[in-house]
Amino acid sequence: MPLPTTARASDESCITELQSCLGQNLDAAGYAPNLRAAVAYALLGGGKMVRPLLVLRAAEAVGGERMDALEAASSIEMVHAFSLIHDDLPALDNDSLRRGRPTLHVQFGEAMAILAGDALLALAIGTASASRREALAIVRELVNATNGMINGQVYDTLGGFDDQETPQQRVRRIHEAKTGALIRGACRMGAIAGGASQQEFDAIDGYGTAVGLMFQAVDDLLDETQSAEHIGKAVRKDREAGKLTYPGVFGLEATRREIDRLLAESLRALSPLGERQEPLAAFARTLAERTR
């Protein structure tokens, strides 16, 4: 899929800076050539850059400098890349296509895929620890978000729910963790890097919570309504595997209404930021419009 951002020069500049930071940290890691090739394949092989762009936009929305958030942004993209590698493995989703290319275990073998994912997680923590301000707080947010994402993967793949939870409660629990945790964490990391006040941090946190859930609802809807060529990965596998998705539990039209509701909730959360909210607001609208 194309980038869910407009072609504004500022977005292209952000992506260029991110790719440079990712490449520099990868070069500095000293990996064996075959490991470096595998990590680069996952980390630098395209993708929407949603999470790192949210870090940078959140930092700017609270009056901070983009450069102060670059390490935080790079680290969240490394964790995201690690999560995709492991998610695609035969023991989990057993996918052979990601971003229109063979998944990493198909291209490099299962052993290298496991090790490349491990390497990316370690690289992410090291990169976050080099943040220019509030490095410890940023690392803490990164770790919390990663733990949340892994917890969501467990619910999605292996279960473990409270017997009293309804399917609606369960799908929200999965998505708030599996996808929402990294998106919310990205926003919180950006706010910290940007020197947010408590009011600003709370606004960004509310926005990230709503956008994280909305993003997965959109992904679930696209999985039901679009082709593998459009999305760049296999479609309708979750439904066929009996997994809980928004359309599967709520239906297509109710999912569309929920996306609209979460978009409105994300925009309301930003109101304390005044005019500085607009780049984040536009980002949320563009993410929602992937369904159109």
VEXVEXLO-551698 format. One line per field, with one value per residue (C-alpha): x, z, y; residue number from 0. Coordinates in steps of 0.02 Angstrom, whole numbers, plus 50000, padded with zeros to 5 digits. Layout:
u <- X|... .
w <- Z|... .
v <- Y|... .
seq <- NUM|... .
//
This chain:
u <- 50000|50057|50108|49955|50018|50004|50150|50196|50380|50385|50329|50460|50592|50542|50553|50724|50789|50715|50793|50961|50949|50893|51037|51166|51110|51109|51286|51347|51279|51422|51311|51376|51345|51202|51117|51139|51061|50911|50885|50901|50774|50645|50692|50732|50622|50478|50327|50210|50317|50158|50233|50394|50301|50182|50331|50397|50226|50187|50352|50316|50136|50197|50323|50476|50607|50594|50779|50756|50634|50729|50805|50637|50554|50685|50672|50483|50505|50634|50511|50376|50491|50536|50351|50311|50453|50397|50211|50242|50332|50256|50220|50112|50025|50131|50126|50229|50196|50233|50238|50223|50382|50422|50418|50586|50580|50538|50682|50815|50755|50663|50818|50880|50706|50701|50875|50843|50688|50790|50924|50798|50725|50898|50942|50782|50821|50998|50936|50804|50934|51031|50886|50938|50819|50726|50810|50760|50578|50578|50655|50524|50384|50462|50473|50295|50228|50324|50258|50082|50104|50168|50025|49904|49988|49959|49773|49758|49850|49834|49688|49686|49531|49419|49274|49151|49213|49102|49171|49158|49263|49388|49417|49447|49567|49667|49675|49711|49865|49922|49915|49862|50004|50141|50041|49996|50176|50241|50134|50185|50370|50356|50271|50409|50546|50461|50455|50267|50177|50058|49908|49995|50049|49872|49805|49932|49898|49711|49743|49861|49739|49599|49709|49786|49617|49556|49709|49675|49490|49538|49661|49525|49406|49536|49571|49388|49364|49530|49645|49814|49892|49819|49871|50036|49999|49878|49698|49556|49675|49619|49437|49481|49584|49436|49523|49425|49415|49307|49207|49191|49119|49030|48999|49063|48947|48966|49155|49146|49044|49171|49312|49218|49187|49369|49426|49314|49377|49558|49523|49434|49581|49695|49594|49708|49851|49771|49843|49989|49868|49838|49976|49920|49738|49775|49874|49725|49606|49721|49735|49545|49525|49623|49451|49377 .
w <- 50000|49972|50115|50212|50208|50082|49970|50073|50073|50263|50261|50132|50234|50390|50298|50228|50401|50474|50341|50371|50560|50536|50417|50531|50681|50577|50514|50691|50756|50684|50626|50524|50338|50323|50479|50421|50253|50339|50458|50317|50214|50353|50413|50254|50128|50122|50232|50284|50427|50525|50698|50677|50588|50735|50853|50753|50732|50917|50965|50851|50913|51090|51030|51020|50886|50764|50782|50969|50929|50788|50894|50976|50805|50736|50886|50869|50685|50734|50856|50724|50600|50731|50766|50581|50558|50703|50663|50489|50552|50523|50708|50709|50551|50425|50295|50136|50077|50163|50079|49912|49940|50014|50203|50289|50336|50156|50090|50221|50314|50477|50589|50519|50535|50720|50746|50643|50747|50906|50838|50795|50970|51046|50918|50958|51143|51108|50987|51107|51245|51138|51134|51156|51300|51428|51362|51511|51499|51313|51337|51469|51349|51212|51326|51390|51213|51158|51304|51260|51079|51128|51250|51109|50998|51133|51146|50956|50928|51088|51182|51371|51389|51540|51511|51547|51406|51254|51077|51064|51222|51161|50991|51074|51199|51057|50952|51094|51130|50969|50862|50978|51103|50979|50903|51073|51130|50977|51018|51201|51156|51038|51171|51296|51169|51130|51311|51333|51482|51575|51483|51316|51359|51407|51243|51141|51243|51211|51026|51017|51106|50983|50828|50877|50887|50730|50631|50665|50628|50460|50430|50470|50350|50211|50238|50199|50054|49962|49861|49911|49772|49849|50027|49991|50096|50101|50138|50234|50323|50495|50456|50385|50541|50653|50728|50802|50688|50686|50532|50593|50760|50719|50530|50391|50415|50604|50579|50466|50598|50731|50624|50609|50797|50839|50715|50798|50969|50914|50849|51009|51112|51019|51057|51199|51074|50972|50799|50828|50819|50632|50567|50688|50646|50460|50490|50579|50440|50310|50407|50417|50232|50184|50185|50051 .
v <- 50000|50180|50291|50350|50529|50666|50710|50861|50904|50896|50714|50668|50759|50661|50496|50540|50583|50424|50314|50396|50368|50188|50154|50234|50132|49973|50007|50039|49874|49770|49627|49481|49515|49391|49457|49636|49592|49513|49658|49784|49686|49705|49879|49974|49884|50007|50021|50160|50229|50267|50244|50343|50484|50491|50509|50657|50738|50720|50801|50949|50962|50999|51127|51015|50993|50849|50808|50778|50638|50553|50413|50378|50372|50254|50139|50116|50072|49940|49862|49865|49779|49648|49617|49591|49467|49360|49381|49309|49153|48981|48959|49115|49179|49082|49221|49219|49397|49563|49734|49648|49544|49374|49378|49372|49188|49144|49250|49209|49055|49032|49031|49196|49272|49231|49301|49457|49493|49471|49587|49722|49722|49744|49877|49970|49982|50040|50172|50237|50248|50372|50494|50675|50709|50602|50445|50336|50388|50353|50181|50144|50191|50085|49933|49956|49972|49817|49717|49773|49722|49549|49528|49568|49438|49308|49351|49351|49187|49085|49161|49176|49285|49300|49180|49321|49433|49454|49441|49631|49652|49524|49604|49772|49694|49615|49772|49893|49787|49706|49864|50003|49985|50032|50174|50246|50219|50311|50461|50460|50444|50592|50697|50656|50694|50859|50915|50906|50981|50864|50936|50915|50739|50690|50761|50663|50506|50518|50544|50396|50281|50321|50317|50151|50066|50153|50099|49915|49934|50007|49864|49737|49823|49828|49643|49608|49729|49746|49632|49563|49668|49827|49786|49699|49545|49399|49445|49363|49243|49302|49266|49095|49056|49103|49255|49398|49551|49706|49656|49478|49533|49696|49684|49797|49946|49949|49942|50094|50186|50138|50207|50372|50375|50343|50475|50603|50548|50570|50745|50797|50739|50860|51016|51079|51094|51232|51264|51144|50998|51010|50894|50758|50788|50776|50616|50537|50586|50510|50347|50337|50374|50217|50134|50247 .
seq <- 0|1|2|3|4|5|6|7|8|9|10|11|12|13|14|15|16|17|18|19|20|21|22|23|24|25|26|27|28|29|30|31|32|33|34|35|36|37|38|39|40|41|42|43|44|45|46|47|48|49|50|51|52|53|54|55|56|57|58|59|60|61|62|63|64|65|66|67|68|69|70|71|72|73|74|75|76|77|78|79|80|81|82|83|84|85|86|87|88|89|90|91|92|93|94|95|96|97|98|99|100|101|102|103|104|105|106|107|108|109|110|111|112|113|114|115|116|117|118|119|120|121|122|123|124|125|126|127|128|129|130|131|132|133|134|135|136|137|138|139|140|141|142|143|144|145|146|147|148|149|150|151|152|153|154|155|156|157|158|159|160|161|162|163|164|165|166|167|168|169|170|171|172|173|174|175|176|177|178|179|180|181|182|183|184|185|186|187|188|189|190|191|192|193|194|195|196|197|198|199|200|201|202|203|204|205|206|207|208|209|210|211|212|213|214|215|216|217|218|219|220|221|222|223|224|225|226|227|228|229|230|231|232|233|234|235|236|237|238|239|240|241|242|243|244|245|246|247|248|249|250|251|252|253|254|255|256|257|258|259|260|261|262|263|264|265|266|267|268|269|270|271|272|273|274|275|276|277|278|279|280|281|282|283|284|285|286|287|288|289|290|291 .
//
